[in-house]
Amino acid sequence: MPFIGNKPSAVPLTSADIADSIITSAKIVDATIANADIANSTINLTTKVTGTLPYTNGGTGLATLGTAGQALVVNSGATALQYSTVGATAGQVIQVLSAYDSTQRTTTSTSFVTASNTLSVTITPSSASNKILIFVYTGLCRNDSGTGSYQTIYRGATNIGDSTYGFQAITSNAFPCSYSFLDSPATTSATTYQVYFRGTANTARLNQQDNDGGGGPFYKASITVMEVKV
């Protein structure tokens, strides 16, 4: 039997018997090699396969990788794959957490305290550059002496409002209290926000029942925090 080149050491031929680049795709008639003709584990995809595999054949149709933070998605026309940045864009809200309190809280302290109120939320920012938008509503608030009381928000042990007046001043009869603040915690650690309040004389009240502190249903106070993508 004649041979082209050296006589093969075994029949059938193995990949070791065929020099690299001897057989090209132009030498193989389409559809002449069936899956059954190829022994398992004989095609090395890392060195023997080149080019870009189309997505219609199980590939991506892309010759390069995307950049950090991107994912492979279907394009807007649903005709091909592409790399695109995933996740929220600037200005979008990533997560929202809330806490509520329907109990009247009181204190005679002239320094900011919690007075056991449950208006406390712990949030873990996904990025240190993101902002935390805080909304607080504490129902009717007053100081029994009519000399004023004040509310603020603490981030952990830090008062993020004015050190004396906080975010809300109540200087006369009871009225609904609400305020908001856009905070920059600059962390990805769990962060707790809680409402604190204080009086100036006598008893300061948070979330009281009505204008004179007796009768009627309690108002439902709340604190809501939102992580905003920057």
N, C-alpha and C positions, 0 to 999 in steps of 0.2 A: 504494500500500500504506500503510495507516495505521500510525502509530507512537505509542507511549506515551512522552512526553517528546521529547527531541531525536532527530532522525534519526541513526542510527549512521553513522559514517564509513566502515565497511567491513562486509562480510558474509563469513564468519560474524562474530558479535560477539567482541570480545576483552574481557579484564578491564577495560581502560581505558574501555570503553563503558558499563560498569555501575557505578553509584555504590555505594559501600560500604553494606552493610546493606539494600540494596533487595530482594535475594532472600534469604529465610530458608528454613530446612529445612522449615518448615510449608508452603511453596509448591511443594515438589518431591515428586512422588509417589514412594514407595519403589520402588527398583529400576528407575527410568526412565532414570538416567544410568549407562551402562556404562563400563568402563575405556577402551574404544576411543573413547568420545566426548570424552575429556579429553586434550588435547595434552600432550606431555612438558614438564616443568619449568614448568607453568602454575599449580600450587598452591603458595602460599607458606606453609609450616608455621609460620613464626615470627610471622606476623601474621594469617593467615586461618583458623587452626585453634585452637579453645579447648576447655576441658574436660579431663577425665582419661580417657585411653584404657585400657580394661580389659585385664588380662593375657591374656584369651582372644582379644583382637584384636591381640596383639603389643605391648601397652603394659605398664605396671607396675601399674595400678590405684591408684597412689599420687599424691597431689597435691603432696607435699613431698619434699625430699631428706633423707637420713639425716644423722648427725653424723660427725665425723672418726673414722676407725677402724672404721666400720661398712661392711657389704656387703649387697647385695640377695640374700636367700635365700628359699626356700620355707618357709612356716610349718609348724608341727608337724602340722597336719591336712592338709597338701598341698593346700590349697584356695585359697591366695592367696600373694602375695609380701609380704615385709616387710623392713625394715632391721634388722640385728642385728650386734652386736660380734663380730668374728671373731678367731681366734687363741687361744692358751692363756689360761686363767683363772688366778687367783692360786693358787699351790701346785703347779701342773703343771710337769712337766719339759719343757723346750723342745728341748734337745740333749744328747747324751752322747758323750764322747770318752774313749779309754783308750790307755794305752801299757804295754808289758810288757818285762821283763828277766829272762833266765834265767842271767845270768852273775854269779858272786860278785865283789863290789866291796870293795876294802880301802883304808884310808887311815891314815896315822900323824899326820895333822893334828889339832891341838886346836881348830881353827876349822872352822866348817861349810864343807864342800866337796861337789862332786858326785862326785868320784873317777871320772869318766867314765861314771857310770851313765846308763841311757837312760830312766829313769822321769820323762819330761818330756812334757807335753801343752800344746798351744797352742789356746786357745778364744777366739772372738770373741763376746762377749755381744751380744744383740739389743737390750738396753736397759740404760742405766746404773743403773737402780734394781733390776735383777734380782740374785739371789744365785748364787754358784757353790758347789755342794756337792762336797767332795773326799773320796775314799776312797783309802787307801794300804794295801797289804800288801807287806811286804818279806821274807817268808820268815824263816829263822832269822837272828838278829843277835847279835853279841857283841863284847866287847873281849878280846883275848888275855890281858891282865893281870888281868882280873876286876875292874878298877876302874871300869868303866862306859863306855858310849858313848851317843850321843844322835842322834835323827833329827828333822828338821823339814821344812817345805815353804816354798819361796820362790815368791813371785809376782814374776816378773821378778828384780830385784835386791833385793827386800824380803823379809826373813824374817817370815812371818806367824805363826810360833810364838813361844814364849818365846825371848828372845835367848840364854839360856844352855842351857836344857834342851830346847828345841824342843817336839815333841809326844810323843816316846817316849824313855824312859830305859831302858837295858839295863845293869843293875848286877851281874849274876851270869852263870851259864852261858847259852848260847844258847837263845833261845825265839822263837816266831813273833811278829812285830810287825805290828800293824794299828792304824790310827787314822783319824779323819775330822774334817772341819772345814767349817763353813759360812762362806764368805768373801763380802765385799762389795767387789768391785773398783771399783765406781762408774765404769765406762767402757764404751764400745762399741768400743774398739780391741782388736786381737789381744793376748791375755794369756797368758803362759807360766807354768805351774806345774811345779815340779820338786822331787824329793826330794834333800835335802842331809843329810850326817851327819858326825859327828866323834868322836874318841876323847878319852881323858884321859891315856892312857899306852899305849905299845906299839901294836898294830895293831887298829883297829876294823874289823869285818866287817859287810857288808850282803848278805843273800841267800846265806849260806854253805850248804855241802852238808849238814853234820850238826853234832852238838853239839861235836865237837872239831876241826871245820874240814877234815876229809879224808874221802874216799870217799862213796859214795851219790850219788844224782841231785841236781842243783840244783833248788831251789824256784823257781817262776815268780812273780816279784814283779810288782806292778801298781800303776798309779795311774789312777783314773777320776775325771773331772770331769763335773758335771751342771749345766746352767743351769736355775735354778728361777724361774718367773714370780712376781713380787711384785705 
